[in-house]
Amino acid sequence: MPTEPSDHSSSAAQTLTTPSRRTFIAVTGAVGGAVVVGGMLDGSSAAAAESDAEKQAPSSRVSLTINGKRRTVTVDNRTSLLDLLREDLDLTGTKKGCNAGACGACTVLVDGRRVNSCLTLAVRLEGAEVTTIEGLARGEQLHPLQQAFIDQDAFQCGYCTPGQIMSGVGCIQEGHTGSTDEIREWMSGNICRCGCYVKIVRAVEQTAGRK
């Protein structure tokens, strides 16, 4: 008399590992756009496909100046400036917050202008001059805005502080310090979860000579 397979044995026989979105895209690209039948890969195949995709990723050689020092690096074309700074150059003062350009924690200056480094591709910065929080001080002498943050007690946890300072430097250089409201408007892209906004504005005002 035939017996029905148990749910357990049926499940075990059909166990498959669903690939990540990144792996799926990499695999379909590697086979020239062919459809992965059933949309499933076993664990070893998925890992191998992702490894192959990483090896095949296009890379470029980029020369740029970071904090006054010329650097030439070879980067995956998908690498953000933020990841280049933190992972490849060990400049970890620039923080990774939302990684979507919404919080400002990763703000640096590129050719004197503020940018969200998480949204900036490193490969596009050939010949650029990048300044990070590590590049503001001159030896033991703090940048005036760094000192103002201390004077005004403009931080608590400190996670957003590097981005706030870099954005403040950009705000001052751009001439957007005519009033308290103007500073607030032009610093609004930087989020402080501790709520130190009033003191941050005071620090920018102090540095700009308004206080």
DRENFIPA-75832 format. One record per residue: residue number from 1; residue in one letter; chain; y, x, z of N, C-alpha, C in turn. Coordinates in pm, 1 decimal, always signed. Last residue first. Layout:
% DRENFIPA-75832
NUM, A, A, Y, X, Z, Y, X, Z, Y, X, Z;
...
END
This chain:
% DRENFIPA-75832
211, K, A, +8627.5, +2901.0, +1655.0, +8630.4, +2888.8, +1801.5, +8662.5, +3023.9, +1864.4;
210, R, A, +8621.8, +2965.4, +1395.8, +8684.6, +2838.2, +1427.8, +8691.2, +2814.4, +1578.5;
209, G, A, +8490.4, +3183.3, +1299.2, +8622.7, +3202.9, +1353.6, +8695.2, +3075.1, +1385.6;
208, A, A, +8230.8, +3168.9, +1226.7, +8328.7, +3145.1, +1120.0, +8472.1, +3160.2, +1168.9;
207, T, A, +8108.5, +3198.1, +1472.5, +8096.6, +3305.5, +1373.1, +8199.3, +3291.7, +1263.0;
206, Q, A, +8173.5, +2952.8, +1590.9, +8214.3, +3078.9, +1653.4, +8214.4, +3191.5, +1552.4;
205, E, A, +8046.2, +2771.0, +1415.2, +8192.7, +2769.5, +1430.9, +8243.7, +2900.5, +1489.7;
204, V, A, +7781.8, +2838.4, +1466.3, +7836.0, +2858.3, +1330.2, +7988.4, +2862.1, +1336.4;
203, A, A, +7770.3, +2759.6, +1733.4, +7742.6, +2898.8, +1697.3, +7798.3, +2931.0, +1558.7;
202, R, A, +7819.7, +2485.9, +1712.8, +7914.5, +2571.4, +1785.2, +7895.4, +2718.1, +1750.2;
201, V, A, +7586.4, +2408.1, +1579.8, +7716.5, +2392.7, +1513.4, +7820.5, +2480.3, +1580.9;
200, I, A, +7406.5, +2459.9, +1787.3, +7393.3, +2531.1, +1659.6, +7525.3, +2524.9, +1583.2;
199, K, A, +7487.9, +2277.0, +1977.4, +7506.9, +2419.1, +2005.2, +7491.9, +2504.1, +1879.0;
198, V, A, +7412.9, +2038.5, +1848.0, +7551.2, +2059.3, +1892.1, +7578.9, +2208.5, +1912.3;
197, Y, A, +7129.3, +2068.4, +1802.1, +7225.5, +2062.3, +1692.3, +7369.6, +2092.8, +1734.7;
196, C, A, +6888.4, +2092.6, +1936.7, +6999.9, +2181.6, +1973.1, +7115.1, +2177.0, +1872.6;
195, G, A, +6638.5, +1953.9, +1936.6, +6764.8, +1882.2, +1943.2, +6885.2, +1965.8, +1981.3;
194, C, A, +6390.1, +2048.1, +1891.0, +6435.1, +2051.2, +2030.0, +6571.6, +1983.9, +2047.3;
193, R, A, +6361.8, +2045.4, +1621.0, +6286.6, +1944.0, +1696.0, +6324.2, +1941.7, +1843.8;
192, C, A, +6587.7, +2076.4, +1383.1, +6559.0, +2134.9, +1514.5, +6490.0, +2028.2, +1598.6;
191, I, A, +6594.9, +2128.7, +1034.9, +6557.1, +2041.2, +1145.4, +6531.6, +2123.1, +1271.5;
190, N, A, +6821.8, +2165.3, +782.1, +6744.9, +2239.7, +882.7, +6720.8, +2152.6, +1005.3;
189, G, A, +6988.2, +2023.1, +623.1, +6853.3, +2048.6, +572.8, +6765.0, +2124.6, +669.5;
188, S, A, +7238.6, +2020.1, +737.2, +7150.1, +1905.6, +762.5, +7008.3, +1925.2, +709.3;
187, M, A, +7441.5, +2191.7, +704.8, +7326.6, +2242.1, +780.9, +7219.8, +2134.8, +798.6;
186, W, A, +7633.4, +2044.5, +581.6, +7574.4, +2154.1, +505.3, +7461.0, +2225.3, +579.1;
185, E, A, +7698.6, +1859.7, +785.5, +7650.1, +1814.3, +654.3, +7575.4, +1925.4, +582.0;
184, R, A, +7790.3, +2024.6, +992.2, +7673.7, +1938.8, +1012.5, +7612.6, +1896.4, +879.7;
183, I, A, +8017.3, +2133.2, +866.2, +7906.7, +2220.1, +905.8, +7780.1, +2137.6, +924.7;
182, E, A, +8169.1, +1900.8, +840.8, +8126.9, +1972.9, +720.4, +8009.9, +2065.1, +752.4;
181, D, A, +8216.0, +1832.9, +1106.7, +8138.7, +1742.0, +1021.5, +8088.3, +1812.6, +895.8;
180, T, A, +8375.1, +2047.0, +1187.0, +8244.6, +2024.9, +1250.1, +8156.6, +1937.5, +1162.4;
179, S, A, +8517.3, +2209.1, +896.1, +8521.2, +2117.1, +1010.0, +8382.0, +2105.7, +1068.5;
178, G, A, +8477.4, +2415.9, +717.3, +8612.6, +2365.3, +739.4, +8626.9, +2272.5, +857.8;
177, T, A, +8265.5, +2555.8, +622.2, +8286.0, +2553.5, +766.8, +8424.9, +2499.7, +802.7;
176, H, A, +8156.5, +2653.6, +374.1, +8141.3, +2514.3, +418.0, +8156.8, +2502.4, +569.6;
175, G, A, +8149.9, +2895.8, +239.4, +8277.7, +2838.1, +275.4, +8272.8, +2694.1, +322.3;
174, E, A, +7926.4, +3040.5, +190.2, +7963.0, +2941.0, +88.7, +8096.2, +2872.5, +119.7;
173, Q, A, +7903.8, +3185.3, +422.6, +7934.9, +3256.6, +299.1, +7980.9, +3161.4, +188.6;
172, I, A, +7829.5, +2976.1, +597.1, +7954.9, +3048.8, +617.5, +7997.3, +3118.8, +488.3;
171, C, A, +7580.3, +2904.1, +490.8, +7684.7, +2803.4, +506.5, +7821.9, +2870.0, +519.6;
170, G, A, +7434.4, +3142.0, +521.0, +7465.3, +3090.1, +387.9, +7579.4, +2990.8, +390.5;
169, V, A, +7423.9, +3147.6, +800.1, +7486.3, +3258.5, +727.3, +7526.3, +3212.8, +587.2;
168, G, A, +7277.5, +2910.6, +841.5, +7413.5, +2923.2, +892.0, +7489.1, +3034.9, +822.7;
167, S, A, +7033.5, +2979.3, +729.7, +7109.8, +2871.3, +669.1, +7255.3, +2876.3, +713.2;
166, M, A, +6961.1, +3178.7, +910.2, +6977.4, +3211.6, +769.2, +7057.9, +3104.5, +697.0;
165, I, A, +6951.1, +3022.6, +1146.6, +7045.6, +3134.0, +1135.0, +7069.5, +3169.8, +988.6;
164, Q, A, +6745.4, +2841.8, +1085.6, +6877.9, +2792.4, +1120.6, +6982.7, +2903.2, +1101.9;
163, G, A, +6529.4, +3016.1, +1047.2, +6579.3, +2936.3, +935.4, +6718.2, +2882.2, +960.9;
162, P, A, +6507.2, +3120.5, +1311.5, +6532.2, +3207.9, +1196.5, +6588.1, +3131.4, +1076.3;
161, T, A, +6468.0, +2869.7, +1467.6, +6587.9, +2952.5, +1478.9, +6609.0, +3048.1, +1360.9;
160, C, A, +6246.4, +2714.5, +1485.3, +6335.0, +2688.5, +1372.1, +6449.7, +2787.5, +1364.2;
159, Y, A, +6136.4, +2820.6, +1721.0, +6059.7, +2823.3, +1596.2, +6149.4, +2804.7, +1474.8;
158, G, A, +6266.1, +2808.1, +1967.3, +6293.7, +2920.9, +1879.9, +6223.9, +2918.3, +1746.0;
157, C, A, +6277.6, +2631.0, +2177.1, +6146.5, +2689.8, +2145.0, +6161.6, +2808.8, +2050.0;
156, Q, A, +6586.9, +2656.0, +2176.0, +6494.3, +2637.0, +2288.8, +6359.9, +2700.1, +2254.8;
155, F, A, +6926.5, +2754.9, +2101.6, +6784.3, +2741.8, +2068.6, +6704.3, +2714.8, +2195.5;
154, A, A, +7188.0, +2837.8, +2158.7, +7163.6, +2742.7, +2049.8, +7016.9, +2733.7, +2008.1;
153, D, A, +7367.7, +2953.2, +2343.7, +7236.5, +2901.4, +2386.3, +7185.4, +2798.2, +2285.8;
152, Q, A, +7592.0, +3080.1, +2259.1, +7600.3, +2933.8, +2269.0, +7469.6, +2870.8, +2316.4;
151, D, A, +7507.3, +3347.0, +2256.1, +7624.8, +3307.7, +2335.0, +7627.7, +3156.8, +2360.4;
150, I, A, +7295.4, +3334.9, +2073.7, +7271.3, +3372.3, +2212.9, +7385.6, +3323.4, +2301.4;
149, F, A, +7431.8, +3261.8, +1845.5, +7321.8, +3176.3, +1890.6, +7287.2, +3207.3, +2035.8;
148, A, A, +7601.4, +3482.3, +1822.5, +7657.9, +3351.7, +1856.3, +7550.0, +3254.3, +1903.1;
147, Q, A, +7425.0, +3680.1, +1740.7, +7488.6, +3691.7, +1871.8, +7545.3, +3558.3, +1916.5;
146, Q, A, +7367.5, +3578.1, +1487.8, +7259.8, +3596.3, +1584.9, +7316.3, +3604.7, +1725.7;
145, L, A, +7620.8, +3595.0, +1377.7, +7562.8, +3462.3, +1401.0, +7443.3, +3471.1, +1495.6;
144, P, A, +7666.2, +3877.4, +1364.9, +7751.5, +3790.9, +1447.7, +7693.3, +3652.4, +1474.3;
143, H, A, +7359.4, +4058.2, +1396.8, +7453.9, +3989.9, +1309.2, +7539.3, +3898.4, +1397.3;
142, L, A, +7331.5, +4317.3, +1645.3, +7296.3, +4188.6, +1588.5, +7401.8, +4141.6, +1489.4;
141, Q, A, +7254.7, +4650.3, +1644.7, +7366.9, +4557.1, +1642.8, +7328.6, +4428.2, +1572.2;
140, E, A, +7055.9, +4829.2, +1615.6, +7057.2, +4754.2, +1741.0, +7167.9, +4649.1, +1745.8;
139, G, A, +7050.5, +4793.8, +1274.6, +6996.9, +4871.0, +1385.4, +6990.8, +4783.9, +1509.5;
138, R, A, +7196.6, +4523.1, +1205.7, +7217.9, +4661.6, +1162.7, +7175.8, +4751.5, +1277.4;
137, A, A, +7033.3, +4212.3, +1117.1, +7086.9, +4308.2, +1214.4, +7105.0, +4445.6, +1150.2;
136, L, A, +6908.9, +4096.6, +886.5, +7046.3, +4065.7, +925.6, +7108.0, +4170.4, +1018.3;
135, G, A, +6643.1, +4119.4, +813.8, +6740.4, +4203.6, +746.1, +6884.8, +4181.6, +787.3;
134, E, A, +6483.5, +3935.2, +935.4, +6466.3, +4075.2, +975.9, +6574.5, +4166.2, +918.1;
133, I, A, +6542.8, +3703.2, +798.5, +6598.2, +3719.4, +933.7, +6587.1, +3864.4, +981.3;
132, T, A, +6596.1, +3828.7, +462.1, +6527.1, +3747.4, +561.7, +6590.6, +3772.6, +698.1;
131, T, A, +6711.1, +3832.8, +137.4, +6742.7, +3869.6, +275.3, +6672.2, +3773.8, +368.8;
130, V, A, +6654.5, +3961.9, -182.1, +6612.7, +3866.0, -80.1, +6651.0, +3919.3, +57.3;
129, E, A, +6753.9, +3983.3, -505.5, +6776.0, +4041.7, -373.9, +6750.0, +3934.9, -268.9;
128, A, A, +6551.5, +4009.3, -808.4, +6632.7, +3937.7, -709.0, +6650.3, +4018.8, -581.4;
127, G, A, +6381.8, +4118.0, -997.8, +6516.3, +4172.6, -986.4, +6603.8, +4108.1, -880.8;
126, E, A, +6195.8, +3826.9, -1018.5, +6211.5, +3961.4, -1072.9, +6357.9, +4004.4, -1064.5;
125, L, A, +6114.9, +3582.0, -916.6, +6222.3, +3654.8, -849.9, +6237.7, +3799.4, -897.3;
124, R, A, +5899.5, +3434.3, -993.1, +6026.3, +3405.3, -1060.9, +6142.5, +3489.5, -1007.9;
123, V, A, +5691.2, +3489.1, -827.6, +5685.9, +3546.5, -962.1, +5816.7, +3526.4, -1037.3;
122, A, A, +5728.4, +3334.8, -602.4, +5762.9, +3477.2, -597.2, +5772.9, +3537.4, -736.9;
121, L, A, +5871.2, +3019.0, -611.5, +5762.7, +3103.9, -658.8, +5807.8, +3250.0, -662.5;
120, T, A, +5974.1, +2829.6, -344.7, +6019.5, +2928.2, -441.9, +5903.7, +3017.2, -483.3;
119, L, A, +5914.3, +2671.6, -135.0, +5920.0, +2605.6, -265.3, +5958.2, +2701.6, -377.4;
118, C, A, +5935.3, +2830.3, +85.7, +5804.8, +2767.3, +61.5, +5799.1, +2701.4, -75.9;
117, S, A, +6198.6, +2907.0, +102.1, +6104.3, +3003.3, +44.4, +5966.8, +2942.1, +18.1;
116, N, A, +6470.7, +2743.4, +15.0, +6348.2, +2717.8, +90.4, +6239.8, +2805.6, +29.7;
115, V, A, +6771.2, +2937.9, +8.7, +6658.6, +2873.5, -58.8, +6550.1, +2844.4, +43.4;
114, R, A, +7116.0, +3021.0, -18.3, +7005.9, +2969.6, +63.8, +6896.0, +2908.6, -22.6;
113, R, A, +7225.3, +3318.1, -182.7, +7220.5, +3173.2, -173.9, +7099.3, +3129.8, -92.0;
112, G, A, +7212.5, +3593.5, -219.7, +7320.0, +3539.6, -138.4, +7320.8, +3389.3, -121.5;
111, D, A, +6976.3, +3635.3, -355.9, +7103.2, +3666.1, -422.6, +7219.3, +3596.2, -352.9;
110, V, A, +6847.5, +3428.0, -125.8, +6811.1, +3493.0, -252.6, +6939.5, +3509.8, -332.6;
109, L, A, +6777.5, +3399.5, +213.6, +6881.8, +3411.4, +111.8, +6825.9, +3484.6, -9.6;
108, V, A, +6560.9, +3145.7, +353.2, +6603.1, +3284.6, +335.3, +6716.9, +3284.2, +233.3;
107, T, A, +6392.6, +2906.0, +550.3, +6512.6, +2942.0, +475.3, +6536.9, +3093.1, +473.4;
106, C, A, +6181.1, +2783.2, +675.8, +6150.9, +2899.5, +590.9, +6272.8, +2949.1, +513.6;
105, A, A, +6268.6, +2557.0, +802.0, +6223.6, +2669.5, +885.5, +6204.4, +2797.5, +805.2;
104, G, A, +6338.7, +2328.5, +658.1, +6429.8, +2441.9, +658.0, +6386.3, +2562.2, +738.9;
103, C, A, +6202.0, +2089.2, +611.2, +6244.5, +2121.7, +748.5, +6339.0, +2240.2, +757.0;
102, A, A, +6116.3, +2042.0, +349.3, +6185.2, +1934.1, +420.8, +6243.1, +1974.8, +555.8;
101, G, A, +5948.6, +2196.7, +191.4, +6091.8, +2201.0, +167.1, +6173.3, +2100.2, +244.4;
100, A, A, +5688.1, +2205.3, +266.5, +5721.9, +2109.7, +161.7, +5872.5, +2102.6, +136.8;
99, N, A, +5609.4, +2328.0, +495.7, +5558.5, +2382.8, +369.4, +5585.3, +2288.2, +252.8;
98, C, A, +5701.5, +2275.9, +749.0, +5638.7, +2165.0, +675.0, +5569.7, +2213.5, +548.4;
97, G, A, +5697.5, +2588.6, +829.3, +5703.6, +2462.0, +901.7, +5628.4, +2354.4, +827.9;
96, K, A, +5675.4, +2919.4, +866.5, +5619.0, +2812.7, +784.2, +5616.0, +2685.5, +867.7;
95, K, A, +5954.7, +3142.2, +909.9, +5849.2, +3053.6, +960.8, +5802.1, +2951.8, +856.8;
94, T, A, +6026.4, +3477.3, +907.6, +6043.7, +3353.9, +830.5, +5926.5, +3262.6, +861.4;
93, G, A, +5905.8, +3682.6, +1046.8, +6019.4, +3612.8, +1107.6, +6048.9, +3481.9, +1037.2;
92, T, A, +5710.0, +3827.1, +923.4, +5671.3, +3697.9, +979.6, +5785.0, +3625.5, +1051.9;
91, L, A, +5640.5, +4018.3, +697.5, +5772.1, +3977.2, +747.0, +5758.8, +3835.7, +801.5;
90, D, A, +5418.0, +4121.4, +566.9, +5419.5, +4118.5, +713.8, +5560.0, +4094.0, +770.2;
89, L, A, +5372.6, +4104.6, +300.5, +5469.3, +4205.5, +344.3, +5487.9, +4207.8, +495.5;
88, D, A, +5174.6, +3905.8, +268.7, +5162.1, +4033.7, +198.1, +5252.6, +4142.8, +254.1;
87, E, A, +5237.9, +3690.2, +437.9, +5099.0, +3734.7, +424.0, +5086.6, +3873.3, +362.2;
86, R, A, +5523.6, +3657.3, +441.1, +5443.0, +3652.2, +562.7, +5307.1, +3720.3, +546.9;
85, L, A, +5617.3, +3692.7, +174.7, +5682.7, +3756.5, +289.4, +5588.6, +3766.9, +408.7;
84, L, A, +5438.2, +3536.2, +26.0, +5454.0, +3678.4, -4.3, +5513.1, +3751.2, +115.5;
83, D, A, +5483.3, +3286.8, +138.6, +5353.4, +3350.6, +159.6, +5358.6, +3499.4, +126.0;
82, L, A, +5751.8, +3247.6, +49.1, +5716.3, +3241.9, +191.7, +5585.1, +3314.4, +218.2;
81, L, A, +5729.9, +3248.7, -226.0, +5802.8, +3357.9, -160.3, +5767.6, +3363.0, -12.6;
80, S, A, +5394.0, +3153.0, -320.4, +5533.2, +3123.3, -283.9, +5597.5, +3247.3, -223.8;
79, T, A, +5177.0, +3211.0, -589.7, +5220.7, +3252.0, -456.0, +5367.2, +3217.9, -431.9;
78, R, A, +5082.0, +3172.8, -840.1, +5105.0, +3052.2, -760.1, +5161.5, +3084.3, -621.9;
77, N, A, +5027.9, +3416.6, -952.6, +5144.4, +3343.1, -1003.2, +5175.6, +3216.9, -923.3;
76, D, A, +4958.0, +3667.4, -722.9, +4906.3, +3548.4, -789.3, +5027.7, +3465.8, -831.3;
75, V, A, +5131.3, +3977.7, -761.6, +5107.0, +3851.7, -691.9, +5039.6, +3750.9, -783.1;
74, T, A, +5208.2, +4301.3, -688.5, +5132.9, +4219.0, -783.1, +5091.6, +4093.1, -710.1;
73, V, A, +5532.0, +4443.5, -624.5, +5405.6, +4385.2, -580.2, +5339.1, +4312.5, -696.1;
72, T, A, +5774.7, +4653.2, -512.9, +5703.7, +4612.9, -634.1, +5564.7, +4567.8, -593.2;
71, R, A, +6086.8, +4658.8, -352.3, +5942.8, +4638.6, -340.4, +5886.5, +4595.0, -474.8;
70, R, A, +6357.6, +4822.3, -205.1, +6294.2, +4782.3, -330.5, +6144.0, +4773.3, -311.3;
69, K, A, +6541.0, +4700.6, +63.5, +6434.7, +4791.9, +21.7, +6366.6, +4738.6, -103.4;
68, G, A, +6719.6, +4510.0, +152.3, +6771.4, +4639.0, +109.4, +6668.5, +4738.3, +60.6;
67, N, A, +6555.8, +4287.3, +197.0, +6628.4, +4350.3, +308.7, +6670.5, +4493.6, +275.3;
66, I, A, +6403.1, +4349.5, -96.6, +6390.4, +4267.8, +24.3, +6451.6, +4344.6, +140.5;
65, T, A, +6420.1, +4327.9, -438.2, +6474.2, +4399.2, -322.3, +6470.1, +4306.6, -202.4;
64, L, A, +6139.8, +4336.0, -664.5, +6254.3, +4271.2, -601.9, +6298.1, +4352.1, -481.5;
63, S, A, +5914.7, +4308.7, -924.4, +5996.3, +4402.4, -847.1, +6118.3, +4328.3, -793.7;
62, V, A, +5585.8, +4205.8, -990.9, +5724.5, +4167.0, -965.8, +5793.9, +4274.7, -883.8;
61, R, A, +5323.6, +4129.9, -1200.2, +5387.0, +4237.4, -1123.5, +5535.7, +4204.9, -1112.7;
60, S, A, +5097.5, +3851.9, -1170.3, +5207.7, +3923.5, -1234.7, +5260.6, +4031.5, -1140.7;
59, S, A, +4795.8, +3670.9, -1253.8, +4885.5, +3740.4, -1160.4, +4991.1, +3817.0, -1240.0;
58, P, A, +4576.7, +3390.5, -1278.9, +4671.8, +3484.6, -1340.3, +4765.0, +3544.7, -1236.5;
57, A, A, +4248.9, +3383.0, -1147.8, +4386.7, +3334.4, -1136.0, +4482.8, +3436.0, -1196.5;
56, Q, A, +3991.6, +3470.1, -1141.1, +4048.1, +3448.8, -1272.5, +4194.4, +3405.3, -1268.1;
55, K, A, +3932.2, +3476.6, -872.5, +3929.7, +3602.3, -946.1, +4000.1, +3589.1, -1080.3;
54, E, A, +3942.1, +3205.5, -812.3, +4037.9, +3295.7, -750.7, +4047.1, +3426.8, -828.7;
53, A, A, +3722.8, +3114.4, -957.8, +3856.2, +3066.9, -994.6, +3963.9, +3158.3, -937.2;
52, D, A, +3514.1, +3234.3, -820.3, +3539.0, +3272.9, -958.8, +3679.4, +3233.2, -1002.3;
51, S, A, +3536.7, +3095.5, -577.2, +3554.1, +3240.2, -579.0, +3586.3, +3289.0, -720.2;
50, E, A, +3477.1, +2838.5, -663.4, +3610.8, +2865.4, -609.6, +3639.7, +3014.7, -609.9;
49, A, A, +3212.1, +2873.5, -743.7, +3312.2, +2831.0, -841.4, +3452.5, +2862.2, -793.5;
48, A, A, +3092.2, +2941.2, -501.5, +3092.0, +3038.0, -610.7, +3198.7, +3004.1, -713.2;
47, A, A, +3128.4, +2704.2, -358.5, +3187.5, +2828.0, -308.6, +3197.6, +2931.5, -419.6;
46, A, A, +2980.0, +2526.5, -517.6, +3123.2, +2503.1, -495.6, +3192.1, +2630.8, -451.6;
45, S, A, +2724.1, +2634.0, -496.0, +2788.6, +2628.3, -626.5, +2938.2, +2610.9, -612.4;
44, S, A, +2673.1, +2600.2, -222.7, +2677.7, +2735.2, -277.4, +2748.5, +2737.6, -412.3;
43, G, A, +2681.1, +2312.1, -193.4, +2772.6, +2400.3, -122.2, +2785.1, +2537.1, -184.0;
42, D, A, +2663.6, +2137.0, -510.2, +2609.5, +2177.1, -380.8, +2700.3, +2284.2, -322.0;
41, L, A, +2888.1, +1891.7, -634.3, +2835.2, +2025.9, -640.2, +2770.2, +2056.6, -507.5;
40, M, A, +2974.3, +1599.1, -822.5, +2921.7, +1662.2, -702.2, +2875.3, +1804.1, -732.0;
39, G, A, +3030.5, +1433.1, -1037.5, +3141.0, +1471.8, -949.9, +3097.3, +1542.4, -823.6;
38, G, A, +2855.6, +1355.2, -1231.8, +2835.0, +1300.8, -1098.2, +2943.3, +1339.4, -1000.6;
37, V, A, +2929.5, +1645.2, -1406.5, +2847.5, +1525.0, -1402.5, +2824.0, +1481.4, -1259.1;
36, V, A, +3239.3, +1738.4, -1473.8, +3133.6, +1772.7, -1380.6, +3051.4, +1647.3, -1357.2;
35, V, A, +3345.4, +1772.0, -1806.3, +3330.5, +1683.3, -1691.4, +3215.9, +1731.2, -1604.7;
34, A, A, +3538.0, +2051.8, -1923.8, +3417.6, +1969.9, -1925.1, +3408.5, +1888.1, -1797.7;
33, G, A, +3748.1, +2225.8, -1933.4, +3780.8, +2083.6, -1925.4, +3657.9, +1994.3, -1928.8;
32, G, A, +3636.4, +2479.3, -1938.2, +3711.5, +2432.5, -2052.9, +3736.9, +2284.1, -2052.6;
31, V, A, +3528.9, +2558.2, -1706.4, +3434.2, +2517.6, -1811.8, +3507.0, +2451.8, -1927.2;
30, A, A, +3750.0, +2605.6, -1547.6, +3665.2, +2718.5, -1585.3, +3569.5, +2682.8, -1697.7;
29, G, A, +3851.0, +2351.9, -1495.6, +3927.9, +2443.2, -1579.6, +3841.4, +2556.1, -1631.9;
28, T, A, +3654.9, +2254.4, -1329.3, +3674.6, +2187.0, -1457.8, +3755.0, +2274.7, -1551.6;
27, V, A, +3692.2, +2435.8, -1115.9, +3565.4, +2431.8, -1189.3, +3584.5, +2367.9, -1325.4;
26, A, A, +3952.4, +2382.0, -1025.5, +3917.0, +2516.0, -1070.3, +3791.8, +2514.8, -1157.2;
25, I, A, +3932.0, +2114.2, -952.6, +4023.3, +2151.3, -1060.4, +3985.9, +2287.5, -1117.1;
24, F, A, +3743.9, +2139.9, -744.7, +3714.7, +2054.5, -859.7, +3801.3, +2092.5, -979.0;
23, T, A, +3879.8, +2304.4, -563.6, +3758.4, +2352.8, -627.8, +3727.6, +2273.0, -753.4;
22, R, A, +4091.7, +2132.0, -488.0, +4121.0, +2261.1, -549.7, +4000.9, +2314.5, -625.5;
21, R, A, +3952.9, +1922.4, -372.3, +4032.2, +1896.1, -491.9, +4060.4, +2026.3, -566.5;
20, S, A, +3620.1, +2029.2, -277.3, +3760.8, +2004.5, -249.4, +3833.0, +1978.9, -380.9;
19, P, A, +3310.9, +1854.1, -347.0, +3402.1, +1968.2, -355.6, +3543.6, +1929.6, -317.2;
18, T, A, +3061.3, +1728.1, -137.8, +3174.1, +1692.4, -221.7, +3273.0, +1807.8, -226.7;
17, T, A, +2728.4, +1810.1, -143.0, +2857.0, +1844.0, -83.0, +2968.4, +1809.1, -180.0;
16, L, A, +2449.0, +1597.0, -87.2, +2531.9, +1678.5, -174.7, +2663.2, +1705.4, -104.9;
15, T, A, +2135.5, +1466.4, -34.5, +2250.5, +1529.5, +30.6, +2321.6, +1622.9, -66.1;
14, Q, A, +1914.2, +1326.6, -109.8, +2030.0, +1313.8, -196.0, +2153.5, +1383.2, -138.6;
13, A, A, +1726.1, +1365.1, +79.3, +1692.7, +1406.1, -55.7, +1814.4, +1407.5, -145.6;
12, A, A, +1846.0, +1252.3, +301.8, +1824.8, +1396.4, +300.5, +1799.6, +1446.0, +159.8;
11, S, A, +1836.8, +981.9, +234.2, +1966.4, +1047.1, +252.1, +1952.7, +1197.8, +241.2;
10, S, A, +1564.4, +939.7, +233.8, +1640.9, +917.0, +111.3, +1772.9, +988.4, +117.6;
9, S, A, +1502.0, +991.6, +496.9, +1446.7, +1078.7, +394.4, +1523.0, +1063.8, +265.0;
8, H, A, +1651.9, +784.4, +623.3, +1674.2, +924.5, +657.7, +1624.9, +1016.4, +546.3;
7, D, A, +1553.8, +549.3, +527.7, +1692.7, +583.1, +496.9, +1719.2, +730.5, +519.4;
6, S, A, +1220.2, +598.5, +399.6, +1315.5, +572.3, +508.2, +1455.7, +610.0, +462.9;
5, P, A, +1072.4, +436.9, +120.3, +1122.7, +559.0, +185.8, +1223.5, +523.0, +292.6;
4, E, A, +821.3, +189.4, +161.5, +959.8, +217.4, +126.3, +1004.1, +348.0, +193.1;
3, T, A, +488.3, +235.2, +47.9, +584.5, +219.7, +158.1, +722.8, +256.1, +107.6;
2, P, A, +211.9, +75.1, -103.0, +329.8, +161.7, -109.1, +424.0, +133.8, +7.0;
1, M, A, -118.5, +85.4, +0.0, +0.0, +0.0, +0.0, +124.5, +89.8, +0.0;
END
